[in-house]
């Protein structure tokens, strides 16, 4: 099939040959570029998932800060009461 297309193009002149060459070259490089892009996208998706997981852990820990501060205040009050006895 490709040979028939190339023979037809060759009979049309040099510019047709150059056009066909560039067309096939662009198609080939586009496929390679798309493969690299898909690989990059997959890698970034995995990294984003890891970052998202770590962010959730950090968020949980920062949400615990007010509770811990309240408990610390209670402990300080208890210690103060014990000292003042």
N, CA, C and O atoms as a Maestro MAE file, in Angstrom:
{
 s_m_m2io_version
 :::
 2.0.0
}

f_m_ct {
 s_m_title
 :::
 protein
 m_atom[340] {
  # First column is atom index #
  i_m_mmod_type
  r_m_x_coord
  r_m_y_coord
  r_m_z_coord
  i_m_residue_number
  s_m_chain_name
  s_m_pdb_residue_name
  s_m_pdb_atom_name
  i_m_atomic_number
  :::
  1 25 0.819 -1.186 0.000 1 A "UNK " " N  " 7
  2 3 0.000 0.000 0.000 1 A "UNK " " CA " 6
  3 2 0.867 1.255 0.000 1 A "UNK " " C  " 6
  4 15 0.673 2.152 -0.820 1 A "UNK " " O  " 8
  5 25 1.832 1.311 0.932 2 A "UNK " " N  " 7
  6 3 2.698 2.480 0.997 2 A "UNK " " CA " 6
  7 2 3.550 2.609 -0.259 2 A "UNK " " C  " 6
  8 15 3.820 3.718 -0.721 2 A "UNK " " O  " 8
  9 25 3.978 1.465 -0.815 3 A "UNK " " N  " 7
  10 3 4.793 1.510 -2.033 3 A "UNK " " CA " 6
  11 2 4.009 2.099 -3.195 3 A "UNK " " C  " 6
  12 15 4.548 2.870 -3.989 3 A "UNK " " O  " 8
  13 25 2.738 1.736 -3.294 4 A "UNK " " N  " 7
  14 3 1.901 2.290 -4.364 4 A "UNK " " CA " 6
  15 2 1.736 3.794 -4.187 4 A "UNK " " C  " 6
  16 15 1.784 4.554 -5.154 4 A "UNK " " O  " 8
  17 25 1.544 4.207 -2.953 5 A "UNK " " N  " 7
  18 3 1.402 5.640 -2.675 5 A "UNK " " CA " 6
  19 2 2.692 6.362 -3.030 5 A "UNK " " C  " 6
  20 15 2.663 7.429 -3.642 5 A "UNK " " O  " 8
  21 25 3.831 5.778 -2.645 6 A "UNK " " N  " 7
  22 3 5.115 6.406 -2.942 6 A "UNK " " CA " 6
  23 2 5.366 6.485 -4.449 6 A "UNK " " C  " 6
  24 15 5.894 7.487 -4.930 6 A "UNK " " O  " 8
  25 25 4.998 5.448 -5.197 7 A "UNK " " N  " 7
  26 3 5.169 5.476 -6.654 7 A "UNK " " CA " 6
  27 2 4.317 6.572 -7.276 7 A "UNK " " C  " 6
  28 15 4.768 7.291 -8.168 7 A "UNK " " O  " 8
  29 25 3.084 6.696 -6.802 8 A "UNK " " N  " 7
  30 3 2.189 7.737 -7.319 8 A "UNK " " CA " 6
  31 2 2.743 9.116 -7.002 8 A "UNK " " C  " 6
  32 15 2.728 10.007 -7.851 8 A "UNK " " O  " 8
  33 25 3.229 9.291 -5.791 9 A "UNK " " N  " 7
  34 3 3.785 10.585 -5.385 9 A "UNK " " CA " 6
  35 2 5.035 10.901 -6.188 9 A "UNK " " C  " 6
  36 15 5.224 12.036 -6.625 9 A "UNK " " O  " 8
  37 25 5.897 9.897 -6.387 10 A "UNK " " N  " 7
  38 3 7.134 10.108 -7.141 10 A "UNK " " CA " 6
  39 2 6.833 10.539 -8.568 10 A "UNK " " C  " 6
  40 15 7.588 11.313 -9.157 10 A "UNK " " O  " 8
  41 25 5.753 10.052 -9.117 11 A "UNK " " N  " 7
  42 3 5.410 10.438 -10.488 11 A "UNK " " CA " 6
  43 2 4.908 11.877 -10.554 11 A "UNK " " C  " 6
  44 15 4.845 12.454 -11.640 11 A "UNK " " O  " 8
  45 25 4.551 12.466 -9.414 12 A "UNK " " N  " 7
  46 3 4.025 13.833 -9.378 12 A "UNK " " CA " 6
  47 2 5.113 14.894 -9.243 12 A "UNK " " C  " 6
  48 15 4.826 16.081 -9.401 12 A "UNK " " O  " 8
  49 25 6.339 14.505 -8.958 13 A "UNK " " N  " 7
  50 3 7.418 15.481 -8.898 13 A "UNK " " CA " 6
  51 2 8.119 15.531 -7.550 13 A "UNK " " C  " 6
  52 15 7.728 14.878 -6.582 13 A "UNK " " O  " 8
  53 25 9.175 16.338 -7.534 14 A "UNK " " N  " 7
  54 3 10.040 16.433 -6.361 14 A "UNK " " CA " 6
  55 2 9.300 17.001 -5.152 14 A "UNK " " C  " 6
  56 15 9.486 16.530 -4.031 14 A "UNK " " O  " 8
  57 25 8.470 18.001 -5.376 15 A "UNK " " N  " 7
  58 3 7.769 18.605 -4.241 15 A "UNK " " CA " 6
  59 2 6.790 17.620 -3.598 15 A "UNK " " C  " 6
  60 15 6.602 17.628 -2.381 15 A "UNK " " O  " 8
  61 25 6.184 16.793 -4.403 16 A "UNK " " N  " 7
  62 3 5.281 15.780 -3.863 16 A "UNK " " CA " 6
  63 2 6.065 14.767 -3.027 16 A "UNK " " C  " 6
  64 15 5.592 14.314 -1.985 16 A "UNK " " O  " 8
  65 25 7.266 14.416 -3.493 17 A "UNK " " N  " 7
  66 3 8.115 13.484 -2.746 17 A "UNK " " CA " 6
  67 2 8.516 14.108 -1.411 17 A "UNK " " C  " 6
  68 15 8.455 13.455 -0.369 17 A "UNK " " O  " 8
  69 25 8.925 15.372 -1.450 18 A "UNK " " N  " 7
  70 3 9.304 16.058 -0.212 18 A "UNK " " CA " 6
  71 2 8.119 16.165 0.749 18 A "UNK " " C  " 6
  72 15 8.260 15.966 1.956 18 A "UNK " " O  " 8
  73 25 6.963 16.480 0.197 19 A "UNK " " N  " 7
  74 3 5.762 16.578 1.029 19 A "UNK " " CA " 6
  75 2 5.460 15.240 1.698 19 A "UNK " " C  " 6
  76 15 5.178 15.184 2.895 19 A "UNK " " O  " 8
  77 25 5.521 14.179 0.926 20 A "UNK " " N  " 7
  78 3 5.229 12.850 1.467 20 A "UNK " " CA " 6
  79 2 6.248 12.465 2.537 20 A "UNK " " C  " 6
  80 15 5.891 11.914 3.578 20 A "UNK " " O  " 8
  81 25 7.517 12.762 2.268 21 A "UNK " " N  " 7
  82 3 8.562 12.461 3.253 21 A "UNK " " CA " 6
  83 2 8.286 13.206 4.563 21 A "UNK " " C  " 6
  84 15 8.340 12.622 5.646 21 A "UNK " " O  " 8
  85 25 7.993 14.493 4.447 22 A "UNK " " N  " 7
  86 3 7.736 15.291 5.646 22 A "UNK " " CA " 6
  87 2 6.485 14.796 6.379 22 A "UNK " " C  " 6
  88 15 6.453 14.764 7.609 22 A "UNK " " O  " 8
  89 25 5.471 14.417 5.628 23 A "UNK " " N  " 7
  90 3 4.245 13.915 6.237 23 A "UNK " " CA " 6
  91 2 4.519 12.655 7.053 23 A "UNK " " C  " 6
  92 15 4.102 12.558 8.208 23 A "UNK " " O  " 8
  93 25 5.217 11.690 6.457 24 A "UNK " " N  " 7
  94 3 5.531 10.453 7.176 24 A "UNK " " CA " 6
  95 2 6.440 10.726 8.372 24 A "UNK " " C  " 6
  96 15 6.283 10.122 9.433 24 A "UNK " " O  " 8
  97 25 7.388 11.639 8.192 25 A "UNK " " N  " 7
  98 3 8.305 11.993 9.282 25 A "UNK " " CA " 6
  99 2 7.541 12.620 10.454 25 A "UNK " " C  " 6
  100 15 7.775 12.275 11.612 25 A "UNK " " O  " 8
  101 25 6.638 13.529 10.144 26 A "UNK " " N  " 7
  102 3 5.847 14.188 11.189 26 A "UNK " " CA " 6
  103 2 4.950 13.174 11.899 26 A "UNK " " C  " 6
  104 15 4.816 13.221 13.122 26 A "UNK " " O  " 8
  105 25 4.347 12.276 11.162 27 A "UNK " " N  " 7
  106 3 3.503 11.253 11.784 27 A "UNK " " CA " 6
  107 2 4.311 10.370 12.738 27 A "UNK " " C  " 6
  108 15 3.855 10.043 13.834 27 A "UNK " " O  " 8
  109 25 5.509 9.993 12.308 28 A "UNK " " N  " 7
  110 3 6.362 9.144 13.139 28 A "UNK " " CA " 6
  111 2 6.798 9.888 14.402 28 A "UNK " " C  " 6
  112 15 6.698 9.350 15.504 28 A "UNK " " O  " 8
  113 25 7.278 11.115 14.247 29 A "UNK " " N  " 7
  114 3 7.747 11.865 15.414 29 A "UNK " " CA " 6
  115 2 6.588 12.237 16.336 29 A "UNK " " C  " 6
  116 15 6.768 12.333 17.550 29 A "UNK " " O  " 8
  117 25 5.413 12.443 15.775 30 A "UNK " " N  " 7
  118 3 4.244 12.747 16.609 30 A "UNK " " CA " 6
  119 2 3.894 11.554 17.491 30 A "UNK " " C  " 6
  120 15 3.547 11.721 18.660 30 A "UNK " " O  " 8
  121 25 3.984 10.375 16.940 31 A "UNK " " N  " 7
  122 3 3.698 9.169 17.721 31 A "UNK " " CA " 6
  123 2 4.713 9.012 18.856 31 A "UNK " " C  " 6
  124 15 4.348 8.660 19.978 31 A "UNK " " O  " 8
  125 25 5.989 9.276 18.558 32 A "UNK " " N  " 7
  126 3 7.021 9.190 19.591 32 A "UNK " " CA " 6
  127 2 6.792 10.243 20.676 32 A "UNK " " C  " 6
  128 15 6.914 9.960 21.867 32 A "UNK " " O  " 8
  129 25 6.460 11.451 20.247 33 A "UNK " " N  " 7
  130 3 6.213 12.536 21.196 33 A "UNK " " CA " 6
  131 2 5.000 12.215 22.075 33 A "UNK " " C  " 6
  132 15 5.015 12.467 23.279 33 A "UNK " " O  " 8
  133 25 3.971 11.667 21.473 34 A "UNK " " N  " 7
  134 3 2.774 11.312 22.236 34 A "UNK " " CA " 6
  135 2 3.087 10.228 23.266 34 A "UNK " " C  " 6
  136 15 2.567 10.264 24.381 34 A "UNK " " O  " 8
  137 25 3.922 9.276 22.902 35 A "UNK " " N  " 7
  138 3 4.311 8.222 23.837 35 A "UNK " " CA " 6
  139 2 5.070 8.816 25.023 35 A "UNK " " C  " 6
  140 15 4.826 8.440 26.170 35 A "UNK " " O  " 8
  141 25 5.994 9.746 24.749 36 A "UNK " " N  " 7
  142 3 6.725 10.404 25.837 36 A "UNK " " CA " 6
  143 2 5.774 11.212 26.717 36 A "UNK " " C  " 6
  144 15 5.905 11.216 27.941 36 A "UNK " " O  " 8
  145 25 4.827 11.886 26.096 37 A "UNK " " N  " 7
  146 3 3.855 12.685 26.842 37 A "UNK " " CA " 6
  147 2 2.992 11.799 27.742 37 A "UNK " " C  " 6
  148 15 2.734 12.149 28.894 37 A "UNK " " O  " 8
  149 25 2.555 10.674 27.229 38 A "UNK " " N  " 7
  150 3 1.740 9.758 28.031 38 A "UNK " " CA " 6
  151 2 2.551 9.212 29.212 38 A "UNK " " C  " 6
  152 15 2.030 9.080 30.320 38 A "UNK " " O  " 8
  153 25 3.817 8.899 28.971 39 A "UNK " " N  " 7
  154 3 4.690 8.411 30.036 39 A "UNK " " CA " 6
  155 2 4.873 9.489 31.106 39 A "UNK " " C  " 6
  156 15 4.799 9.208 32.302 39 A "UNK " " O  " 8
  157 25 5.112 10.721 30.664 40 A "UNK " " N  " 7
  158 3 5.270 11.846 31.588 40 A "UNK " " CA " 6
  159 2 3.992 12.069 32.393 40 A "UNK " " C  " 6
  160 15 4.047 12.294 33.602 40 A "UNK " " O  " 8
  161 25 2.853 12.008 31.727 41 A "UNK " " N  " 7
  162 3 1.567 12.206 32.396 41 A "UNK " " CA " 6
  163 2 1.343 11.132 33.456 41 A "UNK " " C  " 6
  164 15 0.878 11.434 34.555 41 A "UNK " " O  " 8
  165 25 1.665 9.897 33.136 42 A "UNK " " N  " 7
  166 3 1.522 8.800 34.101 42 A "UNK " " CA " 6
  167 2 2.422 9.025 35.312 42 A "UNK " " C  " 6
  168 15 1.999 8.848 36.454 42 A "UNK " " O  " 8
  169 25 3.669 9.419 35.050 43 A "UNK " " N  " 7
  170 3 4.618 9.674 36.135 43 A "UNK " " CA " 6
  171 2 4.132 10.816 37.035 43 A "UNK " " C  " 6
  172 15 4.205 10.716 38.260 43 A "UNK " " O  " 8
  173 25 3.643 11.884 36.436 44 A "UNK " " N  " 7
  174 3 3.151 13.025 37.215 44 A "UNK " " CA " 6
  175 2 1.892 12.663 38.007 44 A "UNK " " C  " 6
  176 15 1.690 13.160 39.115 44 A "UNK " " O  " 8
  177 25 1.055 11.805 37.444 45 A "UNK " " N  " 7
  178 3 -0.147 11.354 38.152 45 A "UNK " " CA " 6
  179 2 0.235 10.581 39.407 45 A "UNK " " C  " 6
  180 15 -0.368 10.767 40.464 45 A "UNK " " O  " 8
  181 25 1.240 9.713 39.291 46 A "UNK " " N  " 7
  182 3 1.704 8.949 40.447 46 A "UNK " " CA " 6
  183 2 2.293 9.872 41.508 46 A "UNK " " C  " 6
  184 15 2.040 9.702 42.701 46 A "UNK " " O  " 8
  185 25 3.083 10.853 41.065 47 A "UNK " " N  " 7
  186 3 3.681 11.788 42.021 47 A "UNK " " CA " 6
  187 2 2.611 12.648 42.682 47 A "UNK " " C  " 6
  188 15 2.699 12.939 43.875 47 A "UNK " " O  " 8
  189 25 1.610 13.052 41.924 48 A "UNK " " N  " 7
  190 3 0.525 13.857 42.484 48 A "UNK " " CA " 6
  191 2 -0.243 13.070 43.539 48 A "UNK " " C  " 6
  192 15 -0.653 13.623 44.560 48 A "UNK " " O  " 8
  193 25 -0.435 11.789 43.290 49 A "UNK " " N  " 7
  194 3 -1.129 10.951 44.272 49 A "UNK " " CA " 6
  195 2 -0.328 10.884 45.572 49 A "UNK " " C  " 6
  196 15 -0.902 10.950 46.660 49 A "UNK " " O  " 8
  197 25 0.995 10.753 45.462 50 A "UNK " " N  " 7
  198 3 1.842 10.703 46.657 50 A "UNK " " CA " 6
  199 2 1.795 12.032 47.406 50 A "UNK " " C  " 6
  200 15 1.705 12.049 48.634 50 A "UNK " " O  " 8
  201 25 1.855 13.135 46.679 51 A "UNK " " N  " 7
  202 3 1.795 14.459 47.310 51 A "UNK " " CA " 6
  203 2 0.440 14.663 47.975 51 A "UNK " " C  " 6
  204 15 0.362 15.194 49.083 51 A "UNK " " O  " 8
  205 25 -0.606 14.250 47.312 52 A "UNK " " N  " 7
  206 3 -1.954 14.387 47.863 52 A "UNK " " CA " 6
  207 2 -2.097 13.594 49.158 52 A "UNK " " C  " 6
  208 15 -2.708 14.064 50.118 52 A "UNK " " O  " 8
  209 25 -1.538 12.408 49.179 53 A "UNK " " N  " 7
  210 3 -1.592 11.570 50.381 53 A "UNK " " CA " 6
  211 2 -0.847 12.238 51.539 53 A "UNK " " C  " 6
  212 15 -1.334 12.263 52.669 53 A "UNK " " O  " 8
  213 25 0.337 12.777 51.245 54 A "UNK " " N  " 7
  214 3 1.115 13.458 52.284 54 A "UNK " " CA " 6
  215 2 0.398 14.716 52.770 54 A "UNK " " C  " 6
  216 15 0.425 15.030 53.960 54 A "UNK " " O  " 8
  217 25 -0.234 15.423 51.862 55 A "UNK " " N  " 7
  218 3 -0.980 16.621 52.236 55 A "UNK " " CA " 6
  219 2 -2.140 16.274 53.163 55 A "UNK " " C  " 6
  220 15 -2.431 17.013 54.103 55 A "UNK " " O  " 8
  221 25 -2.790 15.166 52.903 56 A "UNK " " N  " 7
  222 3 -3.888 14.729 53.770 56 A "UNK " " CA " 6
  223 2 -3.373 14.428 55.177 56 A "UNK " " C  " 6
  224 15 -4.032 14.756 56.164 56 A "UNK " " O  " 8
  225 25 -2.208 13.812 55.267 57 A "UNK " " N  " 7
  226 3 -1.614 13.513 56.578 57 A "UNK " " CA " 6
  227 2 -1.289 14.809 57.316 57 A "UNK " " C  " 6
  228 15 -1.583 14.946 58.503 57 A "UNK " " O  " 8
  229 25 -0.681 15.753 56.606 58 A "UNK " " N  " 7
  230 3 -0.340 17.046 57.208 58 A "UNK " " CA " 6
  231 2 -1.602 17.769 57.653 58 A "UNK " " C  " 6
  232 15 -1.634 18.357 58.734 58 A "UNK " " O  " 8
  233 25 -2.622 17.729 56.839 59 A "UNK " " N  " 7
  234 3 -3.884 18.383 57.175 59 A "UNK " " CA " 6
  235 2 -4.490 17.780 58.438 59 A "UNK " " C  " 6
  236 15 -4.978 18.505 59.304 59 A "UNK " " O  " 8
  237 25 -4.458 16.462 58.539 60 A "UNK " " N  " 7
  238 3 -4.976 15.798 59.743 60 A "UNK " " CA " 6
  239 2 -4.205 16.236 60.986 60 A "UNK " " C  " 6
  240 15 -4.790 16.490 62.039 60 A "UNK " " O  " 8
  241 25 -2.880 16.319 60.844 61 A "UNK " " N  " 7
  242 3 -2.056 16.713 61.989 61 A "UNK " " CA " 6
  243 2 -2.310 18.165 62.377 61 A "UNK " " C  " 6
  244 15 -2.356 18.481 63.566 61 A "UNK " " O  " 8
  245 25 -2.474 19.049 61.408 62 A "UNK " " N  " 7
  246 3 -2.736 20.453 61.741 62 A "UNK " " CA " 6
  247 2 -4.127 20.624 62.338 62 A "UNK " " C  " 6
  248 15 -4.348 21.534 63.138 62 A "UNK " " O  " 8
  249 25 -5.056 19.771 61.964 63 A "UNK " " N  " 7
  250 3 -6.391 19.829 62.567 63 A "UNK " " CA " 6
  251 2 -6.367 19.387 64.028 63 A "UNK " " C  " 6
  252 15 -7.257 19.744 64.800 63 A "UNK " " O  " 8
  253 25 -5.360 18.619 64.406 64 A "UNK " " N  " 7
  254 3 -5.237 18.153 65.784 64 A "UNK " " CA " 6
  255 2 -4.622 19.209 66.702 64 A "UNK " " C  " 6
  256 15 -4.723 19.086 67.923 64 A "UNK " " O  " 8
  257 25 -3.995 20.231 66.152 65 A "UNK " " N  " 7
  258 3 -3.306 21.244 66.957 65 A "UNK " " CA " 6
  259 2 -4.243 21.934 67.950 65 A "UNK " " C  " 6
  260 15 -3.882 22.038 69.122 65 A "UNK " " O  " 8
  261 25 -5.423 22.410 67.547 66 A "UNK " " N  " 7
  262 3 -6.303 23.055 68.538 66 A "UNK " " CA " 6
  263 2 -6.692 22.113 69.678 66 A "UNK " " C  " 6
  264 15 -6.770 22.534 70.832 66 A "UNK " " O  " 8
  265 25 -6.933 20.860 69.363 67 A "UNK " " N  " 7
  266 3 -7.295 19.879 70.394 67 A "UNK " " CA " 6
  267 2 -6.129 19.696 71.358 67 A "UNK " " C  " 6
  268 15 -6.321 19.658 72.574 67 A "UNK " " O  " 8
  269 25 -4.926 19.583 70.816 68 A "UNK " " N  " 7
  270 3 -3.746 19.417 71.666 68 A "UNK " " CA " 6
  271 2 -3.502 20.661 72.511 68 A "UNK " " C  " 6
  272 15 -3.107 20.556 73.673 68 A "UNK " " O  " 8
  273 25 -3.733 21.829 71.937 69 A "UNK " " N  " 7
  274 3 -3.566 23.076 72.692 69 A "UNK " " CA " 6
  275 2 -4.557 23.131 73.850 69 A "UNK " " C  " 6
  276 15 -4.211 23.552 74.953 69 A "UNK " " O  " 8
  277 25 -5.770 22.709 73.596 70 A "UNK " " N  " 7
  278 3 -6.786 22.686 74.654 70 A "UNK " " CA " 6
  279 2 -6.393 21.712 75.765 70 A "UNK " " C  " 6
  280 15 -6.532 22.024 76.947 70 A "UNK " " O  " 8
  281 25 -5.910 20.552 75.385 71 A "UNK " " N  " 7
  282 3 -5.480 19.567 76.383 71 A "UNK " " CA " 6
  283 2 -4.295 20.098 77.191 71 A "UNK " " C  " 6
  284 15 -4.224 19.902 78.404 71 A "UNK " " O  " 8
  285 25 -3.368 20.769 76.508 72 A "UNK " " N  " 7
  286 3 -2.210 21.339 77.193 72 A "UNK " " CA " 6
  287 2 -2.651 22.387 78.213 72 A "UNK " " C  " 6
  288 15 -2.116 22.448 79.321 72 A "UNK " " O  " 8
  289 25 -3.616 23.197 77.838 73 A "UNK " " N  " 7
  290 3 -4.150 24.199 78.766 73 A "UNK " " CA " 6
  291 2 -4.757 23.520 79.987 73 A "UNK " " C  " 6
  292 15 -4.557 23.975 81.114 73 A "UNK " " O  " 8
  293 25 -5.492 22.444 79.774 74 A "UNK " " N  " 7
  294 3 -6.085 21.697 80.884 74 A "UNK " " CA " 6
  295 2 -5.008 21.127 81.802 74 A "UNK " " C  " 6
  296 15 -5.143 21.171 83.025 74 A "UNK " " O  " 8
  297 25 -3.942 20.594 81.214 75 A "UNK " " N  " 7
  298 3 -2.837 20.035 82.002 75 A "UNK " " CA " 6
  299 2 -2.159 21.148 82.797 75 A "UNK " " C  " 6
  300 15 -1.844 20.971 83.974 75 A "UNK " " O  " 8
  301 25 -1.936 22.290 82.156 76 A "UNK " " N  " 7
  302 3 -1.312 23.419 82.857 76 A "UNK " " CA " 6
  303 2 -2.164 23.853 84.049 76 A "UNK " " C  " 6
  304 15 -1.633 24.135 85.123 76 A "UNK " " O  " 8
  305 25 -3.473 23.907 83.862 77 A "UNK " " N  " 7
  306 3 -4.373 24.284 84.960 77 A "UNK " " CA " 6
  307 2 -4.317 23.256 86.084 77 A "UNK " " C  " 6
  308 15 -4.333 23.614 87.262 77 A "UNK " " O  " 8
  309 25 -4.252 21.980 85.718 78 A "UNK " " N  " 7
  310 3 -4.167 20.919 86.729 78 A "UNK " " CA " 6
  311 2 -2.866 21.021 87.510 78 A "UNK " " C  " 6
  312 15 -2.860 20.884 88.734 78 A "UNK " " O  " 8
  313 25 -1.775 21.259 86.816 79 A "UNK " " N  " 7
  314 3 -0.471 21.401 87.469 79 A "UNK " " CA " 6
  315 2 -0.491 22.619 88.385 79 A "UNK " " C  " 6
  316 15 0.016 22.562 89.505 79 A "UNK " " O  " 8
  317 25 -1.065 23.701 87.923 80 A "UNK " " N  " 7
  318 3 -1.144 24.927 88.725 80 A "UNK " " CA " 6
  319 2 -1.959 24.690 89.999 80 A "UNK " " C  " 6
  320 15 -1.591 25.170 91.071 80 A "UNK " " O  " 8
  321 25 -3.064 23.952 89.882 81 A "UNK " " N  " 7
  322 3 -3.879 23.632 91.051 81 A "UNK " " CA " 6
  323 2 -3.095 22.773 92.045 81 A "UNK " " C  " 6
  324 15 -3.184 22.965 93.258 81 A "UNK " " O  " 8
  325 25 -2.329 21.826 91.510 82 A "UNK " " N  " 7
  326 3 -1.531 20.965 92.388 82 A "UNK " " CA " 6
  327 2 -0.437 21.757 93.100 82 A "UNK " " C  " 6
  328 15 -0.153 21.518 94.273 82 A "UNK " " O  " 8
  329 25 0.162 22.682 92.399 83 A "UNK " " N  " 7
  330 3 1.236 23.486 92.977 83 A "UNK " " CA " 6
  331 2 0.681 24.421 94.042 83 A "UNK " " C  " 6
  332 15 1.341 24.651 95.056 83 A "UNK " " O  " 8
  333 25 -0.494 24.956 93.842 84 A "UNK " " N  " 7
  334 3 -1.092 25.925 94.761 84 A "UNK " " CA " 6
  335 2 -1.729 25.280 95.986 84 A "UNK " " C  " 6
  336 15 -2.200 26.016 96.852 84 A "UNK " " O  " 8
  337 25 -1.772 24.026 96.110 85 A "UNK " " N  " 7
  338 3 -2.380 23.340 97.261 85 A "UNK " " CA " 6
  339 2 -1.586 23.536 98.482 85 A "UNK " " C  " 6
  340 15 -1.950 23.029 99.543 85 A "UNK " " O  " 8
  :::
 }
 m_bond[339] {
  # First column is bond index #
  i_m_from
  i_m_to
  i_m_order
  :::
  1 1 2 1
  2 2 3 1
  3 3 4 2
  4 3 5 1
  5 5 6 1
  6 6 7 1
  7 7 8 2
  8 7 9 1
  9 9 10 1
  10 10 11 1
  11 11 12 2
  12 11 13 1
  13 13 14 1
  14 14 15 1
  15 15 16 2
  16 15 17 1
  17 17 18 1
  18 18 19 1
  19 19 20 2
  20 19 21 1
  21 21 22 1
  22 22 23 1
  23 23 24 2
  24 23 25 1
  25 25 26 1
  26 26 27 1
  27 27 28 2
  28 27 29 1
  29 29 30 1
  30 30 31 1
  31 31 32 2
  32 31 33 1
  33 33 34 1
  34 34 35 1
  35 35 36 2
  36 35 37 1
  37 37 38 1
  38 38 39 1
  39 39 40 2
  40 39 41 1
  41 41 42 1
  42 42 43 1
  43 43 44 2
  44 43 45 1
  45 45 46 1
  46 46 47 1
  47 47 48 2
  48 47 49 1
  49 49 50 1
  50 50 51 1
  51 51 52 2
  52 51 53 1
  53 53 54 1
  54 54 55 1
  55 55 56 2
  56 55 57 1
  57 57 58 1
  58 58 59 1
  59 59 60 2
  60 59 61 1
  61 61 62 1
  62 62 63 1
  63 63 64 2
  64 63 65 1
  65 65 66 1
  66 66 67 1
  67 67 68 2
  68 67 69 1
  69 69 70 1
  70 70 71 1
  71 71 72 2
  72 71 73 1
  73 73 74 1
  74 74 75 1
  75 75 76 2
  76 75 77 1
  77 77 78 1
  78 78 79 1
  79 79 80 2
  80 79 81 1
  81 81 82 1
  82 82 83 1
  83 83 84 2
  84 83 85 1
  85 85 86 1
  86 86 87 1
  87 87 88 2
  88 87 89 1
  89 89 90 1
  90 90 91 1
  91 91 92 2
  92 91 93 1
  93 93 94 1
  94 94 95 1
  95 95 96 2
  96 95 97 1
  97 97 98 1
  98 98 99 1
  99 99 100 2
  100 99 101 1
  101 101 102 1
  102 102 103 1
  103 103 104 2
  104 103 105 1
  105 105 106 1
  106 106 107 1
  107 107 108 2
  108 107 109 1
  109 109 110 1
  110 110 111 1
  111 111 112 2
  112 111 113 1
  113 113 114 1
  114 114 115 1
  115 115 116 2
  116 115 117 1
  117 117 118 1
  118 118 119 1
  119 119 120 2
  120 119 121 1
  121 121 122 1
  122 122 123 1
  123 123 124 2
  124 123 125 1
  125 125 126 1
  126 126 127 1
  127 127 128 2
  128 127 129 1
  129 129 130 1
  130 130 131 1
  131 131 132 2
  132 131 133 1
  133 133 134 1
  134 134 135 1
  135 135 136 2
  136 135 137 1
  137 137 138 1
  138 138 139 1
  139 139 140 2
  140 139 141 1
  141 141 142 1
  142 142 143 1
  143 143 144 2
  144 143 145 1
  145 145 146 1
  146 146 147 1
  147 147 148 2
  148 147 149 1
  149 149 150 1
  150 150 151 1
  151 151 152 2
  152 151 153 1
  153 153 154 1
  154 154 155 1
  155 155 156 2
  156 155 157 1
  157 157 158 1
  158 158 159 1
  159 159 160 2
  160 159 161 1
  161 161 162 1
  162 162 163 1
  163 163 164 2
  164 163 165 1
  165 165 166 1
  166 166 167 1
  167 167 168 2
  168 167 169 1
  169 169 170 1
  170 170 171 1
  171 171 172 2
  172 171 173 1
  173 173 174 1
  174 174 175 1
  175 175 176 2
  176 175 177 1
  177 177 178 1
  178 178 179 1
  179 179 180 2
  180 179 181 1
  181 181 182 1
  182 182 183 1
  183 183 184 2
  184 183 185 1
  185 185 186 1
  186 186 187 1
  187 187 188 2
  188 187 189 1
  189 189 190 1
  190 190 191 1
  191 191 192 2
  192 191 193 1
  193 193 194 1
  194 194 195 1
  195 195 196 2
  196 195 197 1
  197 197 198 1
  198 198 199 1
  199 199 200 2
  200 199 201 1
  201 201 202 1
  202 202 203 1
  203 203 204 2
  204 203 205 1
  205 205 206 1
  206 206 207 1
  207 207 208 2
  208 207 209 1
  209 209 210 1
  210 210 211 1
  211 211 212 2
  212 211 213 1
  213 213 214 1
  214 214 215 1
  215 215 216 2
  216 215 217 1
  217 217 218 1
  218 218 219 1
  219 219 220 2
  220 219 221 1
  221 221 222 1
  222 222 223 1
  223 223 224 2
  224 223 225 1
  225 225 226 1
  226 226 227 1
  227 227 228 2
  228 227 229 1
  229 229 230 1
  230 230 231 1
  231 231 232 2
  232 231 233 1
  233 233 234 1
  234 234 235 1
  235 235 236 2
  236 235 237 1
  237 237 238 1
  238 238 239 1
  239 239 240 2
  240 239 241 1
  241 241 242 1
  242 242 243 1
  243 243 244 2
  244 243 245 1
  245 245 246 1
  246 246 247 1
  247 247 248 2
  248 247 249 1
  249 249 250 1
  250 250 251 1
  251 251 252 2
  252 251 253 1
  253 253 254 1
  254 254 255 1
  255 255 256 2
  256 255 257 1
  257 257 258 1
  258 258 259 1
  259 259 260 2
  260 259 261 1
  261 261 262 1
  262 262 263 1
  263 263 264 2
  264 263 265 1
  265 265 266 1
  266 266 267 1
  267 267 268 2
  268 267 269 1
  269 269 270 1
  270 270 271 1
  271 271 272 2
  272 271 273 1
  273 273 274 1
  274 274 275 1
  275 275 276 2
  276 275 277 1
  277 277 278 1
  278 278 279 1
  279 279 280 2
  280 279 281 1
  281 281 282 1
  282 282 283 1
  283 283 284 2
  284 283 285 1
  285 285 286 1
  286 286 287 1
  287 287 288 2
  288 287 289 1
  289 289 290 1
  290 290 291 1
  291 291 292 2
  292 291 293 1
  293 293 294 1
  294 294 295 1
  295 295 296 2
  296 295 297 1
  297 297 298 1
  298 298 299 1
  299 299 300 2
  300 299 301 1
  301 301 302 1
  302 302 303 1
  303 303 304 2
  304 303 305 1
  305 305 306 1
  306 306 307 1
  307 307 308 2
  308 307 309 1
  309 309 310 1
  310 310 311 1
  311 311 312 2
  312 311 313 1
  313 313 314 1
  314 314 315 1
  315 315 316 2
  316 315 317 1
  317 317 318 1
  318 318 319 1
  319 319 320 2
  320 319 321 1
  321 321 322 1
  322 322 323 1
  323 323 324 2
  324 323 325 1
  325 325 326 1
  326 326 327 1
  327 327 328 2
  328 327 329 1
  329 329 330 1
  330 330 331 1
  331 331 332 2
  332 331 333 1
  333 333 334 1
  334 334 335 1
  335 335 336 2
  336 335 337 1
  337 337 338 1
  338 338 339 1
  339 339 340 2
  :::
 }
}
